[in-house]
Amino acid sequence: MKFIVLFLILVPFVATAGTDPNFLIILTDDQRFDSLSPEIMPRTWQRIREEGVDFQNAFVTTPLCCPSRASIFTGTLARNHGVMRNITNSDRVAFAQMNHFAEDLKNNGYYTGLVGRFLNSWKGPWVGRRKTEFDYWAGVDLLQGHASDSYFNFDLYLKKKVVRYRCTDPQSGNCKYITDELLRYASAFLKLAANSNKPFLLYFAPTAPHEPATPALRHSSMFSDLSPYRPPSYAEQDLSDKPRWIQEASWIPKDPTGRPFMSPEIQIAIDSLRISQLRSLAAVDEAVDAMLEFLKQEGLLDNTFVLFTSDNGTYLGEHFLEGKNAPYEESIRVPFAVRFPPLIPVDSHRANVDLVANIDIAPTIYELAGLQVPPQTDGKSLAPLLAGVRTRWRKSLFFEGWPDRPGDIGDPDQCRPPFRAIRNKRYIYIRYESNTGTGAPCIFTQADGPELYDLRNDPYQIENLAGKTEYIKVQDRLEKRLSSYPKVDAPVRR
């Protein structure tokens, strides 16, 4: 293969010793963008972020686990790959016929492995069966969902074999912890890959920090002195400019004067979840360090494209929200850092503020592997941004979601309407849709009012500027851009 990255100009890509690049994709589950930090994940911060490029404006185009992961594999928007909800059977929508980078890499000589989560369902109910695009498979069985003990009681499928982990007393110290077991299988794959004389792809997708975010026993006392999380948007007191689905939400209690308030019980639950999420990431941080150290010892690290990101963010009481799949920053933004010395010298850490997204991962992998980027892709290769080459880049990103099934947002009580949104570096403009006739459990008979936020002056999205005279031109411009993505209804499983 030729190692040429094609932009507006030709930029040579030089791989180590003439070999094809390896790929290590690390995808966490529901990790907030602000938790990749030297205090929370010091090893990952130092070994990837500080030796690569930190993308500070990184997003997912549909902030829900399964649609986001399908976008990662295909480089396409959810409306195009058809995996619009977590319960979508991905073998019955366009996703099944699309190019997936794992399959195309395997067909071009790569040794491929998945350790952790794939999607939520295919070929009927999820049973953890291996997708044939992966030579090596240690898949987490999601039939158990994310039960309260799923970090110690879980099933892993190894090709046709299932390994069941059961634990009645995690505090005994005699139980296997899911992230540690995933690391064990990832390490086994990397040893096989190192001996295969093939380039490799490892897709490492731990369940942390998804709720219940149970930490390993050794991390159970970390961050005990962390202050409560109280940004300006936490339990936002003036909801008068928010859409009706928030103003009239049944899950938001009101005091005798009609003002919303966050009950002490909910505050304690949110604070506890936040600490558990951060603690659960400590084992992921150790796993990242262990995998990179093995690659370094084998002489493979500097020819390996290492990407750390998440499938979506999550809310911790902002605007009274929990869960995900609503178009505010805490849900759509994700951590996103890349280490790849052939394009990024390890001593030249860079922060990048361009708008990048999960749909950009697949075209980047194709280009760096010297493969044709499939015409299906909606994303763009990140190669020029990694190389620091001046290039024309997108000025806005499109988002969409169909959270009109309560279980699709991580909270069975919170009904939310479908949405479309456009975000540029300064503004985000959001439109909500009616879902009458779709058969959804939560019916919104009329479209809610739009939202417009100036993220430069109002990063917590407190003041909705939609309809204000001085912002009409901005709103009209974004509305015109949004109109190029017409409404699409997601089918509802009956």
ChimeraX attribute file (.defattr): number of C-alpha atoms within 10 A of each C-alpha:
attribute: neighborCount
match mode: 1-to-1
recipient: residues
	/A:1	10
	/A:2	13
	/A:3	19
	/A:4	15
	/A:5	20
	/A:6	15
	/A:7	14
	/A:8	11
	/A:9	11
	/A:10	10
	/A:11	16
	/A:12	14
	/A:13	17
	/A:14	17
	/A:15	18
	/A:16	15
	/A:17	7
	/A:18	10
	/A:19	14
	/A:20	22
	/A:21	26
	/A:22	27
	/A:23	23
	/A:24	21
	/A:25	20
	/A:26	19
	/A:27	25
	/A:28	26
	/A:29	22
	/A:30	27
	/A:31	26
	/A:32	26
	/A:33	24
	/A:34	13
	/A:35	15
	/A:36	23
	/A:37	15
	/A:38	13
	/A:39	11
	/A:40	18
	/A:41	20
	/A:42	16
	/A:43	21
	/A:44	24
	/A:45	21
	/A:46	14
	/A:47	18
	/A:48	24
	/A:49	27
	/A:50	21
	/A:51	22
	/A:52	27
	/A:53	26
	/A:54	23
	/A:55	24
	/A:56	19
	/A:57	18
	/A:58	22
	/A:59	30
	/A:60	31
	/A:61	28
	/A:62	32
	/A:63	31
	/A:64	30
	/A:65	25
	/A:66	26
	/A:67	30
	/A:68	29
	/A:69	26
	/A:70	26
	/A:71	32
	/A:72	24
	/A:73	23
	/A:74	28
	/A:75	33
	/A:76	27
	/A:77	27
	/A:78	26
	/A:79	19
	/A:80	19
	/A:81	23
	/A:82	23
	/A:83	29
	/A:84	29
	/A:85	28
	/A:86	19
	/A:87	19
	/A:88	22
	/A:89	22
	/A:90	25
	/A:91	15
	/A:92	14
	/A:93	15
	/A:94	14
	/A:95	21
	/A:96	16
	/A:97	11
	/A:98	17
	/A:99	18
	/A:100	20
	/A:101	24
	/A:102	28
	/A:103	17
	/A:104	15
	/A:105	21
	/A:106	19
	/A:107	12
	/A:108	14
	/A:109	12
	/A:110	25
	/A:111	26
	/A:112	26
	/A:113	25
	/A:114	27
	/A:115	28
	/A:116	25
	/A:117	23
	/A:118	24
	/A:119	22
	/A:120	25
	/A:121	20
	/A:122	18
	/A:123	11
	/A:124	11
	/A:125	12
	/A:126	17
	/A:127	20
	/A:128	27
	/A:129	21
	/A:130	18
	/A:131	16
	/A:132	13
	/A:133	19
	/A:134	22
	/A:135	18
	/A:136	23
	/A:137	27
	/A:138	29
	/A:139	28
	/A:140	30
	/A:141	21
	/A:142	21
	/A:143	15
	/A:144	15
	/A:145	10
	/A:146	15
	/A:147	13
	/A:148	13
	/A:149	16
	/A:150	22
	/A:151	25
	/A:152	21
	/A:153	19
	/A:154	23
	/A:155	22
	/A:156	25
	/A:157	20
	/A:158	18
	/A:159	17
	/A:160	9
	/A:161	11
	/A:162	17
	/A:163	12
	/A:164	11
	/A:165	17
	/A:166	15
	/A:167	17
	/A:168	11
	/A:169	10
	/A:170	17
	/A:171	10
	/A:172	9
	/A:173	11
	/A:174	10
	/A:175	17
	/A:176	17
	/A:177	22
	/A:178	26
	/A:179	24
	/A:180	16
	/A:181	18
	/A:182	24
	/A:183	22
	/A:184	15
	/A:185	20
	/A:186	25
	/A:187	18
	/A:188	13
	/A:189	24
	/A:190	21
	/A:191	14
	/A:192	15
	/A:193	21
	/A:194	18
	/A:195	10
	/A:196	12
	/A:197	11
	/A:198	17
	/A:199	23
	/A:200	26
	/A:201	28
	/A:202	23
	/A:203	23
	/A:204	26
	/A:205	24
	/A:206	27
	/A:207	25
	/A:208	28
	/A:209	26
	/A:210	23
	/A:211	22
	/A:212	19
	/A:213	25
	/A:214	26
	/A:215	26
	/A:216	25
	/A:217	15
	/A:218	11
	/A:219	16
	/A:220	15
	/A:221	13
	/A:222	16
	/A:223	14
	/A:224	9
	/A:225	8
	/A:226	9
	/A:227	9
	/A:228	13
	/A:229	15
	/A:230	12
	/A:231	12
	/A:232	14
	/A:233	18
	/A:234	18
	/A:235	21
	/A:236	18
	/A:237	15
	/A:238	14
	/A:239	19
	/A:240	11
	/A:241	16
	/A:242	19
	/A:243	17
	/A:244	13
	/A:245	16
	/A:246	19
	/A:247	15
	/A:248	11
	/A:249	14
	/A:250	12
	/A:251	12
	/A:252	18
	/A:253	14
	/A:254	13
	/A:255	9
	/A:256	7
	/A:257	6
	/A:258	8
	/A:259	12
	/A:260	18
	/A:261	14
	/A:262	17
	/A:263	12
	/A:264	9
	/A:265	8
	/A:266	12
	/A:267	16
	/A:268	12
	/A:269	11
	/A:270	18
	/A:271	18
	/A:272	13
	/A:273	19
	/A:274	19
	/A:275	23
	/A:276	25
	/A:277	23
	/A:278	25
	/A:279	27
	/A:280	27
	/A:281	28
	/A:282	25
	/A:283	24
	/A:284	25
	/A:285	17
	/A:286	17
	/A:287	24
	/A:288	21
	/A:289	18
	/A:290	17
	/A:291	17
	/A:292	20
	/A:293	15
	/A:294	16
	/A:295	18
	/A:296	14
	/A:297	9
	/A:298	13
	/A:299	13
	/A:300	17
	/A:301	22
	/A:302	20
	/A:303	23
	/A:304	26
	/A:305	20
	/A:306	23
	/A:307	21
	/A:308	23
	/A:309	26
	/A:310	27
	/A:311	31
	/A:312	32
	/A:313	30
	/A:314	30
	/A:315	22
	/A:316	26
	/A:317	21
	/A:318	22
	/A:319	23
	/A:320	22
	/A:321	22
	/A:322	18
	/A:323	22
	/A:324	25
	/A:325	28
	/A:326	28
	/A:327	27
	/A:328	22
	/A:329	20
	/A:330	23
	/A:331	27
	/A:332	25
	/A:333	27
	/A:334	32
	/A:335	26
	/A:336	25
	/A:337	24
	/A:338	23
	/A:339	28
	/A:340	24
	/A:341	23
	/A:342	19
	/A:343	20
	/A:344	19
	/A:345	16
	/A:346	19
	/A:347	10
	/A:348	12
	/A:349	16
	/A:350	18
	/A:351	15
	/A:352	17
	/A:353	12
	/A:354	17
	/A:355	18
	/A:356	27
	/A:357	26
	/A:358	29
	/A:359	27
	/A:360	23
	/A:361	22
	/A:362	27
	/A:363	28
	/A:364	22
	/A:365	23
	/A:366	19
	/A:367	19
	/A:368	23
	/A:369	23
	/A:370	18
	/A:371	17
	/A:372	10
	/A:373	19
	/A:374	16
	/A:375	10
	/A:376	14
	/A:377	21
	/A:378	16
	/A:379	22
	/A:380	21
	/A:381	24
	/A:382	20
	/A:383	21
	/A:384	22
	/A:385	18
	/A:386	22
	/A:387	19
	/A:388	13
	/A:389	13
	/A:390	11
	/A:391	11
	/A:392	9
	/A:393	13
	/A:394	12
	/A:395	10
	/A:396	17
	/A:397	19
	/A:398	22
	/A:399	22
	/A:400	27
	/A:401	27
	/A:402	28
	/A:403	26
	/A:404	27
	/A:405	24
	/A:406	16
	/A:407	16
	/A:408	22
	/A:409	25
	/A:410	18
	/A:411	14
	/A:412	11
	/A:413	13
	/A:414	23
	/A:415	23
	/A:416	23
	/A:417	24
	/A:418	26
	/A:419	25
	/A:420	25
	/A:421	25
	/A:422	22
	/A:423	21
	/A:424	16
	/A:425	15
	/A:426	13
	/A:427	20
	/A:428	23
	/A:429	27
	/A:430	26
	/A:431	21
	/A:432	25
	/A:433	20
	/A:434	18
	/A:435	21
	/A:436	13
	/A:437	10
	/A:438	15
	/A:439	14
	/A:440	20
	/A:441	12
	/A:442	17
	/A:443	17
	/A:444	20
	/A:445	12
	/A:446	12
	/A:447	17
	/A:448	18
	/A:449	16
	/A:450	22
	/A:451	22
	/A:452	24
	/A:453	24
	/A:454	19
	/A:455	17
	/A:456	11
	/A:457	11
	/A:458	13
	/A:459	15
	/A:460	19
	/A:461	23
	/A:462	21
	/A:463	18
	/A:464	19
	/A:465	20
	/A:466	20
	/A:467	14
	/A:468	11
	/A:469	9
	/A:470	10
	/A:471	14
	/A:472	13
	/A:473	11
	/A:474	14
	/A:475	24
	/A:476	14
	/A:477	11
	/A:478	21
	/A:479	17
	/A:480	10
	/A:481	16
	/A:482	21
	/A:483	11
	/A:484	9
	/A:485	15
	/A:486	8
	/A:487	16
	/A:488	15
	/A:489	16
	/A:490	21
	/A:491	15
	/A:492	16
	/A:493	11
	/A:494	5
